[in-house]
Amino acid sequence: MYAADLIEQIREDLEVHFGDWTHAGFRALAVHRIGTWVRPKHGLVWSVFRRLHMVMYRYVRNHYGIELHRNTVVGRRVIIAHPMGIAINGATVIGDNCTIYQNVTLGALNGERVQEAPTLGRGVTVGCGAAVLGPVSIGDAARIGPNVVVMTDVPAGATVFVNPPRVLLRMRPAVKNEQKGDTPVEIGAARK
């Protein structure tokens, strides 16, 4: 990769993060792109740049809570929308125009198979708290909802959500008489 390509990718990342260079998601992607650029180069000067990259990587990981390994393949115009608690395995492939929200895990099923990581297609949205684990493939323009654990392939254009929450028990206010406290009533039984 040439320096002009690096600058163009960083410019695109800044553009999709609304031009806010202080945004933690932009900074994490910029540090990642710099790390991918200096990694294959050899020599004394480049080893200094690699050390500097490791310092920046650890700062982003510890300060912003974004673990974006330098071996991760990241497409263009990726948005890390609300950064904190994001862990992305080094073998993960992220396509162009993807959006990743807070507390997302993209990684292996266990520590023994660290190279078995997910592949996200183009335009994938991963909701907050979601975990995509193992060697799964997420199709283009798929949406992964919040707090979903995905361990199977998702076709292109699909939406994956968990069951909606339901109220099991509700407290009915007590009538102002001899009763003390609230009486638990099932929702279906209250309507007669």
Biotite code that builds the C-alpha atoms (Angstrom):
import biotite.structure as struc

atoms = struc.array([
    struc.Atom([0.000, 0.000, 0.000], chain_id="A", res_id=1, res_name="MET", atom_name="CA", element="C"),
    struc.Atom([1.278, 3.432, -0.897], chain_id="A", res_id=2, res_name="TYR", atom_name="CA", element="C"),
    struc.Atom([1.155, 6.510, 1.307], chain_id="A", res_id=3, res_name="ALA", atom_name="CA", element="C"),
    struc.Atom([-1.440, 8.078, -1.017], chain_id="A", res_id=4, res_name="ALA", atom_name="CA", element="C"),
    struc.Atom([-3.747, 5.070, -0.477], chain_id="A", res_id=5, res_name="ASP", atom_name="CA", element="C"),
    struc.Atom([-3.297, 5.354, 3.289], chain_id="A", res_id=6, res_name="LEU", atom_name="CA", element="C"),
    struc.Atom([-4.155, 9.061, 3.249], chain_id="A", res_id=7, res_name="ILE", atom_name="CA", element="C"),
    struc.Atom([-7.221, 8.423, 1.044], chain_id="A", res_id=8, res_name="GLU", atom_name="CA", element="C"),
    struc.Atom([-8.515, 5.675, 3.390], chain_id="A", res_id=9, res_name="GLN", atom_name="CA", element="C"),
    struc.Atom([-8.016, 7.867, 6.460], chain_id="A", res_id=10, res_name="ILE", atom_name="CA", element="C"),
    struc.Atom([-9.781, 10.755, 4.673], chain_id="A", res_id=11, res_name="ARG", atom_name="CA", element="C"),
    struc.Atom([-12.750, 8.479, 3.889], chain_id="A", res_id=12, res_name="GLU", atom_name="CA", element="C"),
    struc.Atom([-12.869, 7.301, 7.519], chain_id="A", res_id=13, res_name="ASP", atom_name="CA", element="C"),
    struc.Atom([-12.892, 10.917, 8.695], chain_id="A", res_id=14, res_name="LEU", atom_name="CA", element="C"),
    struc.Atom([-15.686, 11.719, 6.247], chain_id="A", res_id=15, res_name="GLU", atom_name="CA", element="C"),
    struc.Atom([-17.991, 8.923, 7.475], chain_id="A", res_id=16, res_name="VAL", atom_name="CA", element="C"),
    struc.Atom([-17.312, 9.926, 11.094], chain_id="A", res_id=17, res_name="HIS", atom_name="CA", element="C"),
    struc.Atom([-18.796, 13.368, 10.237], chain_id="A", res_id=18, res_name="PHE", atom_name="CA", element="C"),
    struc.Atom([-15.407, 15.077, 10.001], chain_id="A", res_id=19, res_name="GLY", atom_name="CA", element="C"),
    struc.Atom([-14.821, 14.705, 13.743], chain_id="A", res_id=20, res_name="ASP", atom_name="CA", element="C"),
    struc.Atom([-11.163, 13.759, 14.125], chain_id="A", res_id=21, res_name="TRP", atom_name="CA", element="C"),
    struc.Atom([-11.647, 13.506, 17.914], chain_id="A", res_id=22, res_name="THR", atom_name="CA", element="C"),
    struc.Atom([-14.176, 10.662, 17.529], chain_id="A", res_id=23, res_name="HIS", atom_name="CA", element="C"),
    struc.Atom([-12.758, 7.502, 19.111], chain_id="A", res_id=24, res_name="ALA", atom_name="CA", element="C"),
    struc.Atom([-13.993, 5.300, 16.261], chain_id="A", res_id=25, res_name="GLY", atom_name="CA", element="C"),
    struc.Atom([-12.105, 7.394, 13.719], chain_id="A", res_id=26, res_name="PHE", atom_name="CA", element="C"),
    struc.Atom([-8.957, 7.339, 15.829], chain_id="A", res_id=27, res_name="ARG", atom_name="CA", element="C"),
    struc.Atom([-9.109, 3.556, 16.208], chain_id="A", res_id=28, res_name="ALA", atom_name="CA", element="C"),
    struc.Atom([-9.483, 3.095, 12.455], chain_id="A", res_id=29, res_name="LEU", atom_name="CA", element="C"),
    struc.Atom([-6.678, 5.574, 11.706], chain_id="A", res_id=30, res_name="ALA", atom_name="CA", element="C"),
    struc.Atom([-4.312, 3.759, 14.088], chain_id="A", res_id=31, res_name="VAL", atom_name="CA", element="C"),
    struc.Atom([-5.330, 0.443, 12.510], chain_id="A", res_id=32, res_name="HIS", atom_name="CA", element="C"),
    struc.Atom([-4.668, 1.740, 8.994], chain_id="A", res_id=33, res_name="ARG", atom_name="CA", element="C"),
    struc.Atom([-1.266, 3.108, 10.009], chain_id="A", res_id=34, res_name="ILE", atom_name="CA", element="C"),
    struc.Atom([-0.418, -0.263, 11.581], chain_id="A", res_id=35, res_name="GLY", atom_name="CA", element="C"),
    struc.Atom([-1.341, -2.143, 8.409], chain_id="A", res_id=36, res_name="THR", atom_name="CA", element="C"),
    struc.Atom([0.763, 0.289, 6.410], chain_id="A", res_id=37, res_name="TRP", atom_name="CA", element="C"),
    struc.Atom([3.968, 0.019, 8.503], chain_id="A", res_id=38, res_name="VAL", atom_name="CA", element="C"),
    struc.Atom([3.774, -3.706, 9.319], chain_id="A", res_id=39, res_name="ARG", atom_name="CA", element="C"),
    struc.Atom([5.308, -5.182, 6.127], chain_id="A", res_id=40, res_name="PRO", atom_name="CA", element="C"),
    struc.Atom([8.129, -2.624, 5.897], chain_id="A", res_id=41, res_name="LYS", atom_name="CA", element="C"),
    struc.Atom([11.628, -3.490, 7.126], chain_id="A", res_id=42, res_name="HIS", atom_name="CA", element="C"),
    struc.Atom([14.553, -1.448, 8.398], chain_id="A", res_id=43, res_name="GLY", atom_name="CA", element="C"),
    struc.Atom([15.529, 0.594, 11.412], chain_id="A", res_id=44, res_name="LEU", atom_name="CA", element="C"),
    struc.Atom([13.260, 3.553, 10.629], chain_id="A", res_id=45, res_name="VAL", atom_name="CA", element="C"),
    struc.Atom([10.246, 1.288, 10.072], chain_id="A", res_id=46, res_name="TRP", atom_name="CA", element="C"),
    struc.Atom([10.884, -0.578, 13.325], chain_id="A", res_id=47, res_name="SER", atom_name="CA", element="C"),
    struc.Atom([10.632, 2.782, 15.124], chain_id="A", res_id=48, res_name="VAL", atom_name="CA", element="C"),
    struc.Atom([7.309, 3.401, 13.342], chain_id="A", res_id=49, res_name="PHE", atom_name="CA", element="C"),
    struc.Atom([6.092, -0.073, 14.342], chain_id="A", res_id=50, res_name="ARG", atom_name="CA", element="C"),
    struc.Atom([6.941, 0.673, 17.986], chain_id="A", res_id=51, res_name="ARG", atom_name="CA", element="C"),
    struc.Atom([5.137, 4.013, 17.740], chain_id="A", res_id=52, res_name="LEU", atom_name="CA", element="C"),
    struc.Atom([2.131, 2.218, 16.270], chain_id="A", res_id=53, res_name="HIS", atom_name="CA", element="C"),
    struc.Atom([2.084, -0.228, 19.201], chain_id="A", res_id=54, res_name="MET", atom_name="CA", element="C"),
    struc.Atom([2.017, 2.709, 21.628], chain_id="A", res_id=55, res_name="VAL", atom_name="CA", element="C"),
    struc.Atom([-0.921, 4.266, 19.737], chain_id="A", res_id=56, res_name="MET", atom_name="CA", element="C"),
    struc.Atom([-2.694, 0.876, 19.519], chain_id="A", res_id=57, res_name="TYR", atom_name="CA", element="C"),
    struc.Atom([-2.416, 0.327, 23.273], chain_id="A", res_id=58, res_name="ARG", atom_name="CA", element="C"),
    struc.Atom([-3.642, 3.856, 23.945], chain_id="A", res_id=59, res_name="TYR", atom_name="CA", element="C"),
    struc.Atom([-6.728, 3.317, 21.771], chain_id="A", res_id=60, res_name="VAL", atom_name="CA", element="C"),
    struc.Atom([-7.372, -0.088, 23.374], chain_id="A", res_id=61, res_name="ARG", atom_name="CA", element="C"),
    struc.Atom([-6.977, 1.123, 26.953], chain_id="A", res_id=62, res_name="ASN", atom_name="CA", element="C"),
    struc.Atom([-8.480, 4.610, 26.626], chain_id="A", res_id=63, res_name="HIS", atom_name="CA", element="C"),
    struc.Atom([-11.365, 4.001, 24.202], chain_id="A", res_id=64, res_name="TYR", atom_name="CA", element="C"),
    struc.Atom([-12.014, 0.304, 24.794], chain_id="A", res_id=65, res_name="GLY", atom_name="CA", element="C"),
    struc.Atom([-11.577, -0.674, 21.136], chain_id="A", res_id=66, res_name="ILE", atom_name="CA", element="C"),
    struc.Atom([-9.558, -3.827, 20.525], chain_id="A", res_id=67, res_name="GLU", atom_name="CA", element="C"),
    struc.Atom([-8.961, -3.701, 16.754], chain_id="A", res_id=68, res_name="LEU", atom_name="CA", element="C"),
    struc.Atom([-6.095, -6.055, 15.953], chain_id="A", res_id=69, res_name="HIS", atom_name="CA", element="C"),
    struc.Atom([-3.679, -4.971, 13.237], chain_id="A", res_id=70, res_name="ARG", atom_name="CA", element="C"),
    struc.Atom([-4.210, -8.226, 11.278], chain_id="A", res_id=71, res_name="ASN", atom_name="CA", element="C"),
    struc.Atom([-7.934, -7.567, 10.908], chain_id="A", res_id=72, res_name="THR", atom_name="CA", element="C"),
    struc.Atom([-8.950, -6.833, 7.320], chain_id="A", res_id=73, res_name="VAL", atom_name="CA", element="C"),
    struc.Atom([-11.072, -3.683, 7.461], chain_id="A", res_id=74, res_name="VAL", atom_name="CA", element="C"),
    struc.Atom([-12.899, -2.377, 4.404], chain_id="A", res_id=75, res_name="GLY", atom_name="CA", element="C"),
    struc.Atom([-13.407, 1.229, 3.424], chain_id="A", res_id=76, res_name="ARG", atom_name="CA", element="C"),
    struc.Atom([-15.782, 3.692, 5.091], chain_id="A", res_id=77, res_name="ARG", atom_name="CA", element="C"),
    struc.Atom([-16.374, 1.539, 8.186], chain_id="A", res_id=78, res_name="VAL", atom_name="CA", element="C"),
    struc.Atom([-18.129, 3.342, 11.036], chain_id="A", res_id=79, res_name="ILE", atom_name="CA", element="C"),
    struc.Atom([-17.461, 2.535, 14.683], chain_id="A", res_id=80, res_name="ILE", atom_name="CA", element="C"),
    struc.Atom([-20.473, 4.470, 15.911], chain_id="A", res_id=81, res_name="ALA", atom_name="CA", element="C"),
    struc.Atom([-20.433, 4.349, 19.712], chain_id="A", res_id=82, res_name="HIS", atom_name="CA", element="C"),
    struc.Atom([-17.059, 3.004, 20.723], chain_id="A", res_id=83, res_name="PRO", atom_name="CA", element="C"),
    struc.Atom([-16.535, 1.205, 24.004], chain_id="A", res_id=84, res_name="MET", atom_name="CA", element="C"),
    struc.Atom([-16.065, -2.440, 24.740], chain_id="A", res_id=85, res_name="GLY", atom_name="CA", element="C"),
    struc.Atom([-15.452, -3.464, 21.113], chain_id="A", res_id=86, res_name="ILE", atom_name="CA", element="C"),
    struc.Atom([-13.304, -6.567, 20.573], chain_id="A", res_id=87, res_name="ALA", atom_name="CA", element="C"),
    struc.Atom([-12.400, -7.633, 17.029], chain_id="A", res_id=88, res_name="ILE", atom_name="CA", element="C"),
    struc.Atom([-10.315, -10.744, 16.373], chain_id="A", res_id=89, res_name="ASN", atom_name="CA", element="C"),
    struc.Atom([-7.243, -10.493, 14.143], chain_id="A", res_id=90, res_name="GLY", atom_name="CA", element="C"),
    struc.Atom([-8.616, -13.013, 11.637], chain_id="A", res_id=91, res_name="ALA", atom_name="CA", element="C"),
    struc.Atom([-11.893, -11.134, 11.144], chain_id="A", res_id=92, res_name="THR", atom_name="CA", element="C"),
    struc.Atom([-12.750, -9.631, 7.754], chain_id="A", res_id=93, res_name="VAL", atom_name="CA", element="C"),
    struc.Atom([-14.970, -6.539, 7.737], chain_id="A", res_id=94, res_name="ILE", atom_name="CA", element="C"),
    struc.Atom([-16.437, -5.384, 4.422], chain_id="A", res_id=95, res_name="GLY", atom_name="CA", element="C"),
    struc.Atom([-16.943, -1.869, 3.105], chain_id="A", res_id=96, res_name="ASP", atom_name="CA", element="C"),
    struc.Atom([-19.582, 0.489, 4.556], chain_id="A", res_id=97, res_name="ASN", atom_name="CA", element="C"),
    struc.Atom([-20.183, -1.552, 7.740], chain_id="A", res_id=98, res_name="CYS", atom_name="CA", element="C"),
    struc.Atom([-21.398, -0.011, 11.000], chain_id="A", res_id=99, res_name="THR", atom_name="CA", element="C"),
    struc.Atom([-20.367, -1.392, 14.384], chain_id="A", res_id=100, res_name="ILE", atom_name="CA", element="C"),
    struc.Atom([-21.933, -0.212, 17.644], chain_id="A", res_id=101, res_name="TYR", atom_name="CA", element="C"),
    struc.Atom([-20.731, -0.482, 21.263], chain_id="A", res_id=102, res_name="GLN", atom_name="CA", element="C"),
    struc.Atom([-19.931, -3.715, 23.134], chain_id="A", res_id=103, res_name="ASN", atom_name="CA", element="C"),
    struc.Atom([-19.644, -5.776, 19.940], chain_id="A", res_id=104, res_name="VAL", atom_name="CA", element="C"),
    struc.Atom([-17.504, -8.901, 19.817], chain_id="A", res_id=105, res_name="THR", atom_name="CA", element="C"),
    struc.Atom([-16.330, -10.285, 16.482], chain_id="A", res_id=106, res_name="LEU", atom_name="CA", element="C"),
    struc.Atom([-14.169, -13.261, 17.264], chain_id="A", res_id=107, res_name="GLY", atom_name="CA", element="C"),
    struc.Atom([-13.442, -16.929, 17.654], chain_id="A", res_id=108, res_name="ALA", atom_name="CA", element="C"),
    struc.Atom([-15.526, -19.435, 19.589], chain_id="A", res_id=109, res_name="LEU", atom_name="CA", element="C"),
    struc.Atom([-12.660, -20.317, 21.895], chain_id="A", res_id=110, res_name="ASN", atom_name="CA", element="C"),
    struc.Atom([-8.964, -19.669, 22.468], chain_id="A", res_id=111, res_name="GLY", atom_name="CA", element="C"),
    struc.Atom([-7.872, -22.829, 20.691], chain_id="A", res_id=112, res_name="GLU", atom_name="CA", element="C"),
    struc.Atom([-9.332, -21.804, 17.317], chain_id="A", res_id=113, res_name="ARG", atom_name="CA", element="C"),
    struc.Atom([-8.374, -18.136, 17.117], chain_id="A", res_id=114, res_name="VAL", atom_name="CA", element="C"),
    struc.Atom([-8.090, -18.202, 13.310], chain_id="A", res_id=115, res_name="GLN", atom_name="CA", element="C"),
    struc.Atom([-11.775, -19.122, 12.940], chain_id="A", res_id=116, res_name="GLU", atom_name="CA", element="C"),
    struc.Atom([-13.285, -15.654, 12.909], chain_id="A", res_id=117, res_name="ALA", atom_name="CA", element="C"),
    struc.Atom([-16.305, -14.117, 11.169], chain_id="A", res_id=118, res_name="PRO", atom_name="CA", element="C"),
    struc.Atom([-16.472, -12.471, 7.770], chain_id="A", res_id=119, res_name="THR", atom_name="CA", element="C"),
    struc.Atom([-18.795, -9.479, 7.398], chain_id="A", res_id=120, res_name="LEU", atom_name="CA", element="C"),
    struc.Atom([-20.041, -8.559, 3.939], chain_id="A", res_id=121, res_name="GLY", atom_name="CA", element="C"),
    struc.Atom([-20.587, -5.057, 2.595], chain_id="A", res_id=122, res_name="ARG", atom_name="CA", element="C"),
    struc.Atom([-22.994, -2.737, 4.422], chain_id="A", res_id=123, res_name="GLY", atom_name="CA", element="C"),
    struc.Atom([-23.497, -4.941, 7.490], chain_id="A", res_id=124, res_name="VAL", atom_name="CA", element="C"),
    struc.Atom([-24.809, -3.319, 10.689], chain_id="A", res_id=125, res_name="THR", atom_name="CA", element="C"),
    struc.Atom([-23.910, -4.955, 14.001], chain_id="A", res_id=126, res_name="VAL", atom_name="CA", element="C"),
    struc.Atom([-26.054, -3.721, 16.913], chain_id="A", res_id=127, res_name="GLY", atom_name="CA", element="C"),
    struc.Atom([-24.877, -2.960, 20.428], chain_id="A", res_id=128, res_name="CYS", atom_name="CA", element="C"),
    struc.Atom([-23.978, -5.926, 22.592], chain_id="A", res_id=129, res_name="GLY", atom_name="CA", element="C"),
    struc.Atom([-23.998, -8.377, 19.673], chain_id="A", res_id=130, res_name="ALA", atom_name="CA", element="C"),
    struc.Atom([-21.490, -11.199, 19.380], chain_id="A", res_id=131, res_name="ALA", atom_name="CA", element="C"),
    struc.Atom([-20.602, -12.819, 16.060], chain_id="A", res_id=132, res_name="VAL", atom_name="CA", element="C"),
    struc.Atom([-18.531, -15.879, 16.889], chain_id="A", res_id=133, res_name="LEU", atom_name="CA", element="C"),
    struc.Atom([-16.724, -18.523, 14.877], chain_id="A", res_id=134, res_name="GLY", atom_name="CA", element="C"),
    struc.Atom([-16.088, -18.974, 11.160], chain_id="A", res_id=135, res_name="PRO", atom_name="CA", element="C"),
    struc.Atom([-19.445, -17.563, 10.074], chain_id="A", res_id=136, res_name="VAL", atom_name="CA", element="C"),
    struc.Atom([-20.253, -15.451, 7.057], chain_id="A", res_id=137, res_name="SER", atom_name="CA", element="C"),
    struc.Atom([-22.598, -12.473, 7.340], chain_id="A", res_id=138, res_name="ILE", atom_name="CA", element="C"),
    struc.Atom([-24.088, -11.554, 3.951], chain_id="A", res_id=139, res_name="GLY", atom_name="CA", element="C"),
    struc.Atom([-24.151, -8.111, 2.375], chain_id="A", res_id=140, res_name="ASP", atom_name="CA", element="C"),
    struc.Atom([-26.547, -5.559, 3.912], chain_id="A", res_id=141, res_name="ALA", atom_name="CA", element="C"),
    struc.Atom([-27.480, -7.886, 6.791], chain_id="A", res_id=142, res_name="ALA", atom_name="CA", element="C"),
    struc.Atom([-28.469, -6.395, 10.137], chain_id="A", res_id=143, res_name="ARG", atom_name="CA", element="C"),
    struc.Atom([-27.519, -7.977, 13.447], chain_id="A", res_id=144, res_name="ILE", atom_name="CA", element="C"),
    struc.Atom([-29.741, -6.655, 16.239], chain_id="A", res_id=145, res_name="GLY", atom_name="CA", element="C"),
    struc.Atom([-28.721, -5.746, 19.770], chain_id="A", res_id=146, res_name="PRO", atom_name="CA", element="C"),
    struc.Atom([-27.630, -8.489, 22.189], chain_id="A", res_id=147, res_name="ASN", atom_name="CA", element="C"),
    struc.Atom([-27.754, -11.230, 19.560], chain_id="A", res_id=148, res_name="VAL", atom_name="CA", element="C"),
    struc.Atom([-25.244, -14.098, 19.567], chain_id="A", res_id=149, res_name="VAL", atom_name="CA", element="C"),
    struc.Atom([-24.656, -15.263, 15.978], chain_id="A", res_id=150, res_name="VAL", atom_name="CA", element="C"),
    struc.Atom([-22.912, -18.590, 15.438], chain_id="A", res_id=151, res_name="MET", atom_name="CA", element="C"),
    struc.Atom([-24.364, -19.565, 12.032], chain_id="A", res_id=152, res_name="THR", atom_name="CA", element="C"),
    struc.Atom([-24.209, -17.978, 8.595], chain_id="A", res_id=153, res_name="ASP", atom_name="CA", element="C"),
    struc.Atom([-26.595, -15.104, 7.886], chain_id="A", res_id=154, res_name="VAL", atom_name="CA", element="C"),
    struc.Atom([-27.817, -14.608, 4.301], chain_id="A", res_id=155, res_name="PRO", atom_name="CA", element="C"),
    struc.Atom([-27.536, -11.274, 2.500], chain_id="A", res_id=156, res_name="ALA", atom_name="CA", element="C"),
    struc.Atom([-30.193, -8.734, 3.414], chain_id="A", res_id=157, res_name="GLY", atom_name="CA", element="C"),
    struc.Atom([-31.414, -10.677, 6.464], chain_id="A", res_id=158, res_name="ALA", atom_name="CA", element="C"),
    struc.Atom([-32.206, -9.167, 9.859], chain_id="A", res_id=159, res_name="THR", atom_name="CA", element="C"),
    struc.Atom([-31.365, -11.107, 13.020], chain_id="A", res_id=160, res_name="VAL", atom_name="CA", element="C"),
    struc.Atom([-33.042, -10.135, 16.310], chain_id="A", res_id=161, res_name="PHE", atom_name="CA", element="C"),
    struc.Atom([-33.735, -11.864, 19.617], chain_id="A", res_id=162, res_name="VAL", atom_name="CA", element="C"),
    struc.Atom([-37.252, -12.491, 20.869], chain_id="A", res_id=163, res_name="ASN", atom_name="CA", element="C"),
    struc.Atom([-38.921, -9.334, 22.152], chain_id="A", res_id=164, res_name="PRO", atom_name="CA", element="C"),
    struc.Atom([-39.128, -9.033, 25.926], chain_id="A", res_id=165, res_name="PRO", atom_name="CA", element="C"),
    struc.Atom([-42.471, -9.703, 27.566], chain_id="A", res_id=166, res_name="ARG", atom_name="CA", element="C"),
    struc.Atom([-43.904, -8.728, 30.912], chain_id="A", res_id=167, res_name="VAL", atom_name="CA", element="C"),
    struc.Atom([-44.480, -11.761, 33.118], chain_id="A", res_id=168, res_name="LEU", atom_name="CA", element="C"),
    struc.Atom([-45.764, -10.184, 36.303], chain_id="A", res_id=169, res_name="LEU", atom_name="CA", element="C"),
    struc.Atom([-47.142, -6.768, 37.095], chain_id="A", res_id=170, res_name="ARG", atom_name="CA", element="C"),
    struc.Atom([-47.989, -5.160, 40.410], chain_id="A", res_id=171, res_name="MET", atom_name="CA", element="C"),
    struc.Atom([-51.501, -3.689, 40.629], chain_id="A", res_id=172, res_name="ARG", atom_name="CA", element="C"),
    struc.Atom([-51.857, -0.705, 42.938], chain_id="A", res_id=173, res_name="PRO", atom_name="CA", element="C"),
    struc.Atom([-53.688, -1.598, 46.137], chain_id="A", res_id=174, res_name="ALA", atom_name="CA", element="C"),
    struc.Atom([-57.127, -0.210, 46.839], chain_id="A", res_id=175, res_name="VAL", atom_name="CA", element="C"),
    struc.Atom([-57.164, 2.231, 49.743], chain_id="A", res_id=176, res_name="LYS", atom_name="CA", element="C"),
    struc.Atom([-58.691, -0.026, 52.376], chain_id="A", res_id=177, res_name="ASN", atom_name="CA", element="C"),
    struc.Atom([-57.484, -2.790, 54.661], chain_id="A", res_id=178, res_name="GLU", atom_name="CA", element="C"),
    struc.Atom([-55.026, -4.151, 52.063], chain_id="A", res_id=179, res_name="GLN", atom_name="CA", element="C"),
    struc.Atom([-51.398, -3.395, 52.615], chain_id="A", res_id=180, res_name="LYS", atom_name="CA", element="C"),
    struc.Atom([-48.912, -3.303, 49.762], chain_id="A", res_id=181, res_name="GLY", atom_name="CA", element="C"),
    struc.Atom([-49.358, -4.216, 46.118], chain_id="A", res_id=182, res_name="ASP", atom_name="CA", element="C"),
    struc.Atom([-50.924, -7.424, 44.935], chain_id="A", res_id=183, res_name="THR", atom_name="CA", element="C"),
    struc.Atom([-49.162, -9.304, 42.128], chain_id="A", res_id=184, res_name="PRO", atom_name="CA", element="C"),
    struc.Atom([-51.493, -10.062, 39.257], chain_id="A", res_id=185, res_name="VAL", atom_name="CA", element="C"),
    struc.Atom([-50.830, -11.857, 36.003], chain_id="A", res_id=186, res_name="GLU", atom_name="CA", element="C"),
    struc.Atom([-51.385, -9.681, 32.962], chain_id="A", res_id=187, res_name="ILE", atom_name="CA", element="C"),
    struc.Atom([-53.960, -11.959, 31.297], chain_id="A", res_id=188, res_name="GLY", atom_name="CA", element="C"),
    struc.Atom([-55.917, -12.500, 34.534], chain_id="A", res_id=189, res_name="ALA", atom_name="CA", element="C"),
    struc.Atom([-56.366, -8.782, 35.246], chain_id="A", res_id=190, res_name="ALA", atom_name="CA", element="C"),
    struc.Atom([-58.759, -8.184, 32.333], chain_id="A", res_id=191, res_name="ARG", atom_name="CA", element="C"),
    struc.Atom([-62.260, -9.589, 33.041], chain_id="A", res_id=192, res_name="LYS", atom_name="CA", element="C"),
])
